[in-house]
Amino acid sequence: MKNKLLAALAVLLVAYGIAYLVLNSRDPLLLWDWSEIDTSEKYFPTGFVWGAASAAHQVEGGHQNINNFGRWEKQFHANGEPTIVNGDKSGIAVDHWNRVEEDTQLMVDLGLDAYRFSVSWSKIMPAPGVVDQAALQHYVDEVDTLIANGITPMVTLHHFTHPIWFEDLGGFEKQKNIAHFVEFSVIVFKALQSTVKQWCTINEPGVYMFDGYLSGHFPPGKVDPQLAGKVLENLMRAHVQVYTKLKSLPGGDKASIGLVKNMMQMDAQSQYNIMDHFIKFFADNNYNEAVLRLFRTDEFEFYMPTMADLSSKIDGASKALDFIGLNYYSHYAFNFNGNIDESLEAKAYPGEMMTDMDYGIYPEGIYRAIKRISQLDVPIIITENGIADGKDDRRADYIDRTLYAVSKAIEDGYDVRGFYYWSLTDNFEWNLGYGQRFGLYHVDFMTQERSLKEGSKTYVEIIRQAKQ
Ligand code: BGC
């Protein structure tokens, strides 16, 4: 009897061990003792690109009646709450549309090399097949201004927003609509290819899928796991089609084209609870692994137990990246409470200092993200990283530690080519409105006056030292 019990216990322990190893093999938790680390020891190779990033809807203004998010801002959730915190509207945002010269000078003042921004599809194509030449020219001029000031442009073609007419056709819910996005991308590429060499097709397909189709925070505000999977699949199809098309155009061979992947890490709340690991594994599967697997194998899979099940082949996906853009902010903790649906709701990792959002400060996570995404075997560009910090009392350390982690990854052999801080200025933070201040520059939203934040000086100093 005693022997049988011992044997059963041994089998259970081995099974637990194997499950633990499998569920943890992709991306195990990494914690550094920062009190033991001298963050002043950073190394960045010559030619490393220092930048800042933004997105049209968040900074330009003028989208309230023309794109999916502008329309969303005027709506209410079923419980009567406005879709945007405080009922904020993007409005004129930080008026970047009219302040390109001023904002370019802000970049120069920081010692930046590059600026990542998105072009507004809804301004360039007010109706299907119709091009607003003045809007297109605006971006031609913006790029010229940047280049004249020594700032290299990086253009994002889709950063969460698109014209209302595209949304009303079903947006990325329908595979046949991808042709519209390809058409728009070709128009922009032809206008800018002679001056813009770095292109991001789609910003964070996982975030667009999650917030638009699972959490209901972004338009169209649906909660539909199967449709979420379909939308993610179509976004990835759109990336491959745009990549292939642009590469075939004059100038395509000289363009470097990538996708921007947000690597939010999924962790178990308790390292010892195998069910917590199980839930984080599922969350990671759809949010991170679905995209990474596609780029490795051409296979798309999206699966949520009892809720969604999709799989398909996207030919050419594994050859459709010249670089991968990596956006990194934080990690989430998952805790199994008996109900899979509820347990899939992410929480901040316990015990961490928080940013102003529900993101804990976890700088070593960027090392982990770089390591994992390096499996795609293409150069890595950190296309976004930053902190919402209204008091500006955590920004300096956040930047210092994050860049220490990036530098360590480079020293350990990972091919990281550049870092773009999110964001150049405070701006409209989607469903969270104007309350979240990510900017290197503080913006007074009444006067539009920009002023450099104390904490941002750490970024300026790191860039200065790296260039010595
Ligand atoms: C997005 C940005 C956003 C930032 C901070 C990223 O997911 O690309 O548009 O402002 O995170 O939340």
Boltz pocket constraint, residues with backbone or C-beta under 6 A from the ligand:
constraints:
  - pocket:
      binder: B
      contacts: [[A, 55], [A, 58], [A, 203], [A, 204], [A, 207], [A, 262], [A, 327], [A, 384], [A, 422], [A, 428], [A, 429], [A, 430], [A, 438]]
      max_distance: 6.0
